[in-house]
Amino acid sequence: MKLATIQQNGHTQVGIVEGEQVFLLPPQSFPSIEFIIQGGENLLSEIAAGKDSYPQQSVNEVKIIAPLSKPEKIIGIGLNYRDHCREQNVPIPERPVVFAKFASSIIGTGEVICWSVDITQQVDFEVELGVIIGKTARNVSPQDALNHVFGYTIVNDVTALRRDPNMVDVVRETGVGVCLMHMEGTPQTMQQEAVYEDVVSEVADFLVRRCRELESAGIPSDHLAIDPGLGFAKTPYHNWQIIQGLQKLRGLGYPLVIGHSRKRFIREIVGSDPQAILWGTVGVGLLLAAGGTDILRVHDVKAMRDALALWRRT
């Protein structure tokens, strides 16, 4: 059951999203997702049992906004990429970094990110896996961790679920979507592994083989997306070869995700000026979209979205 906070006619309420339809929960009974989290399993069962009695609308007629308006704390866990560390002139970590943030504002998918230009002219963000913790806990064992998760979005795994064998069970049991990326070696050694006879064929063979393995492990094929991993164990030349070979990747039959934003193969051509990098990223994004890429992962969402809107009008 996919819960969402929606907005229409200036009012917000909770809905259940199924395909192209949203079932609107009565706001007097279910005022917010935070309220539902506090209600626990019993309240979720009540919502599921009454779903067919709720009014329905097309998802195109409502606006889906951020599910939680005021999260108490955001916990980040990540292994920073080499480029991020070089930008900040800090050592590349060998283990995941854990940090916490207190949000000042939350926005929904596709909304414009606003910030004070008095602080910075640029903003960078990245989300790999988003979960909502629904229970207060401490010293939770790995086996019990999922019992404390209320909701989740998608797993983006640069190792295609190979680094941690337990992740296959997590993805299967939760029903979450997963993006599988091609990478040789580890983030620390990957550039030494960038050796291919035919990079497009080898990447395609790996991705389709890994998808078949995960399907055999019980993960539905429509929960899988693939990412060729531009810049991950790829030279700039390899990246351009992959872009030229998009049709081979599209032919595998899975949604194609590509993250090209601000990467070195673009900066080598346009230089280090931020505006040049932005428009270089937009240009490559249009090339990828024209080649049939389903999802573009970018830092500058508005610029890319505006360019795609213009391109689609032609």
Summary of the structure (lengths in Angstrom):
residues: 314
radius of gyration: 20.9
end to end distance: 38.2
largest distance: 62.5
contacts: 813
relative contact order: 0.08
helix: 39%
strand: 20%
